[in-house]
Amino acid sequence: MGSKHANWKRLANIAGGILGIAGIAFLVAQLRRYGAAMDLKGLSSNDWLAFACLSLLGICMNACLGLAWRAVLAWNAVRVDARWAIATYAITHVARYVPGNIFHYAGRQAVGMAAGLPARALARASFMELAMVASCGALLGLFAAPLVIPELDALWWRLTAMILVIVTLGVVFRLGGRRLAEALALYTAYLVMSGLTFLAFIALRGSFQTFQSQDVVAFGAAYIVAWLIGMLAPGAPAGLGVREAVVLFFLRGSVDAAILLFAVLGTRITSVCADALACALGLFLRRLPGGAAA
């Protein structure tokens, strides 16, 4: 029995390692592709500073996802160390760049099983993560509705959407307990920061001067909708191409095309850089003493 367990653990480690290496390879390829699409020589010092700061924010966003995964596992009666969860999530998350858009889930399944966590709980956590992120994205996406339905009163619609978000968090806390509410709050924070990153790149080109605050909120929500559709699109690695197309659909008449292209590429580049840095940090954390047990 011990020999079989050791073999499964070895195979799980190998599978996780292969997916991680593949993810890094595709991540580098995407970084080169987006770097070539953007005129890097034309970037100002403020642009480079924004790239650096937003990449650091991206590492924090990655940690939010790791802690949310930990909370979902805890709801499934599997308690793991916070540092291990953050490191494992960061290392496996780069596999989302592998064509198929499912290998980051497979990577976490493999690494978790190698650490001795129950396979069913890990699989259930992945399905719950997908459902919760999709729910958060759909709720936050409501803020973008005035972009496609101009007849809506933007202020009142925004207040309605905000109330729905708060009520949803309360219902989840009431029915699912603290752990599920914590996970939902972390997923919401991640998506809000994603939208803010996109808005920051638009602001770098000074294009918010003629817009009202509700327009800006709608722009950030439009990016969240694009992120969600890209995540759910089968076969698109990290929503490649799909996310950009949806953003262009929502904002092509509201934001100058050149600024929009800069914001889309800038957001994608910082996301890739953040994932690469988080992966490197995760590998370092995994080398420190301690394991998965909380």
Disulfide bonds with the S-S distance in Angstrom:
none
